[in-house]
Amino acid sequence: VFAFPALLSAIMITAIFGPGAVNAIIAIGIFNIPVFARVARAGALAIWSREFILAARAAGKGMTRITVEHILPNIATLLLVQGTIQFALGILAEAGLSYVGLGAQPPMPSWGRMLFDAQTRMVTAPWMAIFPGMAIIVTVLGLNLLG
């Protein structure tokens, strides 16, 4: 899954299954799952050999209990940061798919579709492109700063 660029694969999936918000969300989501799995696994492996995990295993706690009580709380911040980054990238991907006509279809609003519709009116009405573009920038920047 990591061998193919996520946005190109999302374009391919939405082109095969048809344009629409649901297909775009599924296509973007498919490529976010392995990223979370990789981050969670790396964080869990780093914690798994620490002393408090060894003490919990020596105390007779099961794997499920150790995971819930010790591993998940310690990787929650990693997953939160990764979640905000992936959400910001998802917004950019959806805007890109909508811009090329493979994302949300009218009358459903989408910042990418608004930018596409505004490109023919840039000379006479530049605010039609400025506001959706600024909304994308502020949202993505805010999510990156939050994470």
C-alpha positions in Angstrom: 0.0 0.0 0.0 2.9 2.4 0.7 4.4 1.7 -2.7 1.7 3.8 -4.5 1.1 7.5 -3.9 -2.1 7.8 -1.9 -3.6 10.6 -3.9 -3.0 8.8 -7.3 -4.5 5.7 -5.9 -7.5 7.6 -4.6 -7.9 9.1 -8.0 -7.8 5.6 -9.5 -10.3 4.2 -7.0 -12.8 7.1 -7.5 -12.4 6.9 -11.3 -13.2 3.2 -11.2 -16.1 3.3 -8.8 -17.4 6.7 -9.9 -17.2 10.2 -8.5 -18.9 11.0 -5.2 -18.2 12.0 -1.6 -18.6 8.4 -0.3 -16.1 6.9 -2.8 -13.6 9.7 -2.1 -13.9 9.1 1.6 -13.4 5.4 1.2 -10.4 5.9 -1.2 -8.8 8.3 1.2 -9.5 6.2 4.3 -8.1 3.0 2.8 -4.7 4.7 2.6 -4.8 6.1 6.1 -5.4 2.8 7.9 -1.8 1.4 7.2 -0.3 4.7 8.4 -2.1 4.4 11.8 -1.2 0.7 12.0 2.5 1.5 11.4 2.6 4.3 14.0 0.7 2.1 16.6 3.0 -0.9 16.0 6.2 1.2 16.3 5.0 2.9 19.5 3.9 -0.5 21.0 7.2 -2.1 20.1 9.1 0.7 21.8 7.0 0.4 25.0 6.8 -3.4 25.0 10.4 -3.9 26.4 10.1 -1.3 29.1 10.3 -2.3 32.8 6.7 -1.6 33.8 5.5 -4.0 31.0 7.9 -6.7 32.2 6.7 -6.1 35.8 3.1 -6.5 34.6 3.9 -9.7 32.8 5.7 -11.0 35.9 2.6 -10.2 37.9 0.6 -12.5 35.7 -1.4 -9.9 33.7 -2.7 -11.1 30.4 -1.7 -9.6 27.0 -5.1 -7.9 26.6 -5.0 -6.3 30.0 -1.4 -5.1 29.5 -2.4 -3.6 26.1 -5.4 -1.8 27.5 -3.8 -0.6 30.8 -0.3 0.2 29.6 0.3 0.2 25.9 -2.8 2.1 24.7 -2.4 5.0 27.1 1.3 5.4 26.2 0.6 5.4 22.4 -2.5 7.6 22.6 -0.5 10.8 22.0 1.2 9.3 19.0 -2.1 8.3 17.5 -3.6 11.8 18.3 -0.8 13.6 16.5 -0.9 11.2 13.6 -4.7 11.6 13.5 -4.6 15.4 13.2 -1.9 15.1 10.5 -3.9 12.5 8.5 -7.1 14.5 8.9 -5.4 17.5 7.4 -4.0 15.4 4.6 -7.5 14.0 4.1 -8.9 17.5 3.7 -6.3 18.3 1.1 -6.9 15.0 -0.7 -10.7 15.5 -0.8 -10.2 19.1 -2.0 -7.9 17.8 -4.8 -10.4 15.0 -5.8 -13.3 17.5 -5.8 -11.2 19.9 -7.9 -10.7 17.4 -10.6 -14.3 16.3 -10.4 -13.9 13.0 -8.6 -15.0 14.1 -5.1 -18.2 15.6 -3.8 -20.6 16.4 -6.7 -23.0 19.4 -6.8 -25.1 20.4 -4.9 -22.9 19.0 -2.1 -20.4 21.7 -1.1 -16.7 21.1 -1.3 -13.8 23.5 -1.1 -12.1 21.9 -4.0 -15.2 22.2 -6.2 -15.6 25.8 -5.1 -12.0 26.5 -6.3 -12.7 24.8 -9.6 -15.8 26.8 -10.1 -14.0 30.0 -9.2 -11.0 29.6 -11.6 -13.0 31.0 -14.5 -14.0 34.1 -12.6 -10.6 35.0 -11.1 -10.3 38.3 -12.9 -13.8 39.6 -12.1 -14.4 37.9 -8.7 -11.2 36.8 -7.1 -12.9 36.4 -3.7 -14.7 33.3 -5.0 -11.3 31.5 -5.0 -9.7 33.4 -2.1 -12.2 32.4 0.6 -12.3 28.6 -0.1 -8.5 28.6 -0.5 -8.1 30.4 2.8 -10.5 28.0 4.4 -8.4 25.1 3.3 -5.2 26.8 4.5 -6.5 27.8 7.9 -8.1 24.4 8.5 -5.0 22.4 7.5 -2.7 24.8 9.4 -4.9 24.7 12.5 -4.9 20.9 12.5 -1.2 20.7 12.0 -0.7 23.2 14.9 -3.1 21.2 17.1 -1.2 18.0 16.5 
